[in-house]
Amino acid sequence: MAAPTFASLRSEYARLLATMTITSGKLATVDATAKKVLANKARYMTVQNATGVPWLLVGLIHSMEASLSFTKHLHNGDPLTARTVQVPKARPVAGKPPFTWEESAIDAVRYDGLDKVTDWCDERIAYQLEGYNGWGYRLYHSDVLSPYLWSFTSHYRAGKYAADGKWSQTLVSQQVGAMALLQRVRALDAGASPTPSVSKGTQVVVAVGATAATTAAVTWWDQITAFFAPVLTFFGA
């Protein structure tokens, strides 16, 4: 079955993000993880600089796939001392183990095509993360929103894959979900706001709003005019 398109899910993600709250009693746990992500920002920026993938998204994947360990592949949490064994297998193709965390992380985001995305609104982050983990919840257990995204939020209570292909309706995820983590990293660091996306030509597309559900296009001329507006007003222009 084909994966759903971003266009078909964007409004759903926007609604879920707008109504999401952190589960009662879990805020301290989420914040503790968020602070660790922020402490690692410099290393995530290395991946952003090499690929264009926002450092915050790299940090979210790092938390979900490797529990923030720099000894594991970003692809799936396998050890960096060898190529990956789990899906995706035998990554990175280039180079020889042991790999640096940065080598592996750059390969991981490129392998998943994240470096091809240009508009990193929060809905897009949710879409790419759900796809990164797999569409099994949505395709086969649609009554349960993926805990990969929504664990520790008001949108998740129970239901989880205990292993690949092994489903439990009563198992509860004990991992901080990526959207809970996203919200709290943003709250703790204004520098983690949505990353503006640059389009071709002379327009700059800027994410707007708490969930970046809308975008505003501003031309270079508009920016220049706005910059000099106070001076023009002073001289009566």
C-alpha positions as CSV (number, residue, x, y, z in Angstrom):
1,M,0.0,0.0,0.0
2,A,1.4,3.4,-1.0
3,A,2.3,5.9,1.7
4,P,-0.1,8.8,2.2
5,T,0.9,12.1,0.7
6,F,1.7,15.2,2.8
7,A,-1.1,17.1,1.2
8,S,-3.6,14.6,2.3
9,L,-2.4,14.7,6.0
10,R,-1.4,18.3,6.4
11,S,-4.7,19.5,7.9
12,E,-4.9,16.6,10.3
13,Y,-1.4,17.4,11.6
14,A,-2.3,21.0,11.9
15,R,-5.4,20.1,14.0
16,L,-3.5,17.7,16.2
17,L,-0.7,20.1,16.8
18,A,-3.1,22.9,17.7
19,T,-5.0,20.8,20.2
20,M,-2.0,18.9,21.7
21,T,-1.2,19.1,25.4
22,I,1.5,17.3,27.4
23,T,0.2,14.4,29.5
24,S,-0.4,15.3,33.1
25,G,2.7,14.3,35.2
26,K,5.0,14.0,32.1
27,L,6.1,17.6,31.7
28,A,9.3,17.1,33.8
29,T,10.3,14.0,31.8
30,V,9.7,15.7,28.5
31,D,11.6,18.8,29.5
32,A,14.6,16.7,30.7
33,T,14.8,15.2,27.2
34,A,14.3,18.6,25.6
35,K,17.2,20.0,27.5
36,K,19.5,17.2,26.3
37,V,18.5,17.9,22.7
38,L,19.4,21.5,23.2
39,A,22.7,20.6,24.8
40,N,23.6,18.6,21.6
41,K,22.6,21.5,19.2
42,A,26.1,22.1,17.9
43,R,26.4,18.6,16.7
44,Y,23.0,18.6,15.0
45,M,24.0,21.9,13.3
46,T,26.8,20.0,11.6
47,V,24.2,17.9,9.9
48,Q,22.1,20.9,9.1
49,N,25.0,22.7,7.5
50,A,25.8,19.6,5.4
51,T,22.3,18.7,4.3
52,G,19.9,21.6,4.9
53,V,17.8,19.5,7.3
54,P,16.9,21.5,10.4
55,W,19.0,20.7,13.4
56,L,15.8,20.3,15.5
57,L,14.5,17.6,13.3
58,V,17.9,15.8,13.5
59,G,17.6,16.1,17.3
60,L,14.1,14.6,17.3
61,I,15.2,11.7,15.2
62,H,18.2,11.2,17.4
63,S,16.0,11.0,20.5
64,M,13.5,8.6,18.9
65,E,16.0,6.3,17.2
66,A,19.1,6.3,19.4
67,S,17.9,7.7,22.8
68,L,20.3,10.6,22.2
69,S,23.4,8.3,22.1
70,F,26.3,9.3,19.9
71,T,27.4,5.7,19.6
72,K,24.5,4.7,17.5
73,H,23.4,5.1,13.9
74,L,20.7,7.8,13.3
75,H,19.0,5.4,10.9
76,N,17.8,2.9,13.5
77,G,19.9,2.9,16.6
78,D,22.4,0.2,15.5
79,P,26.0,0.6,16.9
80,L,28.4,2.8,14.8
81,T,31.0,0.1,15.1
82,A,29.5,-1.6,12.0
83,R,27.1,-0.9,9.2
84,T,23.4,-1.0,10.1
85,V,21.9,-4.5,10.5
86,Q,18.2,-3.5,11.0
87,V,16.2,-1.7,8.3
88,P,17.7,0.2,6.5
89,K,20.4,-2.4,6.2
90,A,24.1,-1.9,5.4
91,R,24.2,1.8,5.8
92,P,26.3,3.9,5.3
93,V,27.4,2.4,2.0
94,A,30.5,4.6,1.7
95,G,33.4,4.5,4.1
96,K,34.4,1.9,6.6
97,P,33.3,1.3,10.2
98,P,33.6,2.5,12.8
99,F,31.7,5.5,11.6
100,T,31.5,8.9,13.2
101,W,28.1,9.9,14.4
102,E,28.1,12.8,11.9
103,E,28.9,10.5,9.0
104,S,26.1,8.3,9.8
105,A,23.6,11.1,10.5
106,I,24.3,12.8,7.2
107,D,23.8,9.5,5.4
108,A,20.6,8.8,7.3
109,V,18.8,12.0,6.4
110,R,19.9,11.8,2.8
111,Y,18.8,8.2,2.6
112,D,15.3,9.2,3.7
113,G,15.2,12.1,1.3
114,L,15.0,14.7,4.0
115,D,17.6,16.9,2.3
116,K,15.1,17.3,-0.6
117,V,12.4,18.9,1.5
118,T,12.4,22.8,1.5
119,D,9.3,23.8,3.5
120,W,9.9,22.7,7.1
121,C,6.6,23.7,8.7
122,D,5.7,21.7,11.8
123,E,3.1,19.7,9.9
124,R,5.9,18.6,7.5
125,I,8.1,17.7,10.4
126,A,5.3,15.5,11.7
127,Y,4.8,13.9,8.3
128,Q,8.4,13.1,7.7
129,L,8.8,11.7,11.2
130,E,5.8,9.4,10.9
131,G,7.2,8.2,7.6
132,Y,10.7,7.7,9.1
133,N,9.2,5.4,11.7
134,G,6.8,3.7,9.3
135,W,3.1,4.0,8.4
136,G,2.0,0.8,10.2
137,Y,-0.1,2.6,12.8
138,R,-2.0,4.6,10.2
139,L,-2.5,1.8,7.8
140,Y,-3.3,-1.1,10.2
141,H,-4.3,0.4,13.5
142,S,-5.9,3.7,12.5
143,D,-7.6,4.0,15.9
144,V,-4.2,4.7,17.5
145,L,-2.2,7.7,16.6
146,S,1.5,6.9,16.3
147,P,3.2,7.1,19.7
148,Y,6.4,7.9,17.8
149,L,4.8,11.3,17.4
150,W,2.2,11.6,20.1
151,S,3.4,9.6,23.2
152,F,3.2,11.7,26.4
153,T,0.5,13.9,24.8
154,S,-3.3,14.2,25.0
155,H,-3.5,12.4,21.6
156,Y,-2.1,9.0,22.8
157,R,-3.1,6.6,25.6
158,A,-2.2,3.0,24.5
159,G,-1.4,0.7,21.7
160,K,2.1,-0.1,20.4
161,Y,4.2,-2.4,18.3
162,A,6.2,-4.5,20.7
163,A,8.4,-5.4,17.8
164,D,8.2,-5.3,14.0
165,G,4.8,-6.9,13.1
166,K,3.9,-7.6,16.7
167,W,1.0,-5.5,17.9
168,S,-0.3,-4.9,21.4
169,Q,-3.5,-2.9,22.0
170,T,-2.7,-2.5,25.7
171,L,1.1,-1.8,25.6
172,V,1.8,1.9,26.4
173,S,4.9,3.7,25.0
174,Q,7.3,4.9,27.6
175,Q,9.2,7.1,25.2
176,V,8.7,10.8,24.9
177,G,6.9,11.3,21.6
178,A,8.5,13.6,19.0
179,M,5.7,16.2,18.9
180,A,5.8,16.5,22.7
181,L,9.5,17.0,22.5
182,L,9.2,19.5,19.6
183,Q,6.8,21.6,21.7
184,R,9.0,21.7,24.7
185,V,12.3,22.4,22.9
186,R,10.6,25.4,21.3
187,A,9.4,26.5,24.7
188,L,12.8,26.3,26.2
189,D,14.7,27.8,23.2
190,A,13.4,30.6,21.0
191,G,16.2,29.6,18.5
192,A,14.3,26.4,17.8
193,S,11.5,28.2,15.9
194,P,10.5,26.9,12.5
195,T,13.3,27.1,9.9
196,P,12.5,29.6,7.1
197,S,12.6,28.0,3.7
198,V,14.1,29.8,0.7
199,S,12.3,29.3,-2.6
200,K,13.8,29.7,-6.1
201,G,14.0,33.3,-7.5
202,T,13.5,36.3,-5.4
203,Q,11.0,35.2,-2.8
204,V,11.6,34.2,0.7
205,V,9.0,31.9,2.2
206,V,8.7,32.4,5.9
207,A,6.9,30.0,8.3
208,V,4.2,31.8,10.3
209,G,2.3,30.8,13.5
210,A,2.8,28.3,16.3
211,T,2.4,25.3,13.9
212,A,3.5,27.1,10.8
213,A,0.2,26.2,9.2
214,T,0.5,29.1,6.8
215,T,3.3,30.7,4.9
216,A,3.9,34.3,3.8
217,A,5.9,35.2,0.7
218,V,7.9,38.4,0.8
219,T,9.9,39.8,-2.0
220,W,13.4,41.3,-1.6
221,W,11.9,44.6,-2.7
222,D,9.3,44.5,0.0
223,Q,12.0,43.8,2.6
224,I,14.1,46.7,1.4
225,T,11.1,49.0,1.4
226,A,10.2,48.0,4.9
227,F,13.8,48.5,6.1
228,F,13.9,52.1,4.8
229,A,10.3,53.0,5.7
230,P,11.2,55.0,8.8
231,V,13.7,57.1,6.9
232,L,11.2,57.8,4.1
233,T,8.6,58.8,6.6
234,F,11.0,61.2,8.4
235,F,11.7,63.0,5.1
236,G,8.0,63.1,4.1
237,A,8.4,60.6,1.3
